[in-house]
Amino acid sequence: MATTPEQTLDWDRLLKTVQTDEPELYRAWFAELKPRMPHGGELEVHVPDSSRAHYLQEQCRSAFVQAAMKSTGHLLTVRFVSGASPEAADVAPPALTTMPLNADYTFDQFVVGPSNRLGHAACGAVCAQLGTLYNPLFIHGASGLGKTHLLQGTCAEVLRRAPHLQVVYVTCETFVNDFVRAIASGELQPFRERTRQADLLVIDDVQFLANRESSQEELFHTFNVLYQSRKQIILSADSAPAEIPTLEDRLVSRFNWGLVAQIDTPNRETRQAILHKKARLRGVEIPDEVLDYIAEHVEANIRLLEGALTRLITETQLAGKPLNVETARAALGTYGNREQRPLRVAEIIECVSKHFGIRLPDLLGRKRTRSISQPRQIAMYLARKLTPLSLEEIGMHFGGRDHSTVLHAERTIDTDRKTDPELAGTLTQLTTRLMSRS
């Protein structure tokens, strides 16, 4: 007698399969997920909050579908459902594209050390006294040091304490693009209503306001409205307000009204604590001496630190190697070269261009043929994995493309490499060539 998915579903086994097959996607909080019995060929999984549901739907659905098929022997679709009401997304005008919060970017997962203590304390104080203390709050530091984590963690904490508040988190690029689109479509008023009715407005990477006179003008008036209404404003950039090129003096002045906090490169002890947190988040136990080795040899920023950890976990789990210092030394390779200067996006673009025999203008241009679009996506993917730059910064290197284009490229290549051995081999070859450059 044939079995049904209802009879064969083993949820613990399914989660273990996801952890084994896709270690870079797995998170410790997956244990909190609540499945419903499969019905009509669909497995519905209930998720504690909408940000985690977004992460699962966007990045993990394929992994869960494959794991469900292995676990039950049946083809099931998987749907992730959060406790938020479906109508909630339609309340705000669609004039501003607010960014979804990363489920991993919470205060609990943020490691505090001497390099970021002031910024973390300020964000905590803002959550307790929204709009009245440290307004605006301006956080600055080099790419990959945790500014986005801290900003999104603040948004998540404010919503946890007061779910009814209007919290708007956007990148500066999104703010600028939506502002331009609102002008072109004649919908400037809905755009202004969305930004100026926020209880908390958070704009990441405001250095992209450079040379944007109209956008600076718009943000100036938005700032005044929110500040006078005692609404909270939080901003981040890669440098202090006065050091952002072509930023108007009146904006520099206002950005300095509240508290300006700098985030620096974490010391070795903080780096090791970060690795502990990241490993636990993925449900992996790693010996202290291995984490200490990584912390000692990867110093540039947190993004590279997490990349090194991901590489180690993936290689050891897929190849069945032991988690020890020797394996870490072999897996990380050139991460240990302290004297090597940071890799530049221009070098990645040139390397990919030569490998595929494509002219640089074509690789950076707008042609969409597969022979050009896939190498372009590969270059974007490598830029995300091998440099500390943000999505917006990488997009600027590719002809001023939107951050969403870079994100789409990263996800596409990351998905395709798992089923395409030739693509996986190409990525390995290019990565080795780039990381072993003189």
Buried (B, 14 or more C-beta within 10 A) or exposed (E): EEEEBEEEBEBEBBBBBBBEBBBBBBBEBBEEBEBEEBEEEEBBBBBBBBBBBBBBBEBBBBBBBBBBBBBBEBEBBBBBBBEBEEEEEEEBBEBBBBBBBBBBBBBEBBBBBEBBEBBBBBBBBBBEEBBEBBBBBBBBBBBBBBBBBBBBBBBBBBBEEEEEBBBBBBBBBBBBBBBBBBEEEEBBEBBBBBBBBBBBBBBBBBBBBBEBEEBBBBBEEBBEBBBEEEBBBBBBBBBBBEEBEEBBEEBBEBBBBBBBBBBEBBBEEBBBBBBBBBBBBBBBEBEEEBBBBBBEBBBBBBBBBBBBBBBBBBBBBEEEBEBBEEBBBEBBBBBBEEEEEEBBBEBBBBBBBEBBEBEEEBBBBEEEEEEBBBBBBBBBBBBBBBBBBBBBBBBBBBEEBBBBBBBBBBBBBBEBBBEEEEBBEBBEEBBEEBBEEE
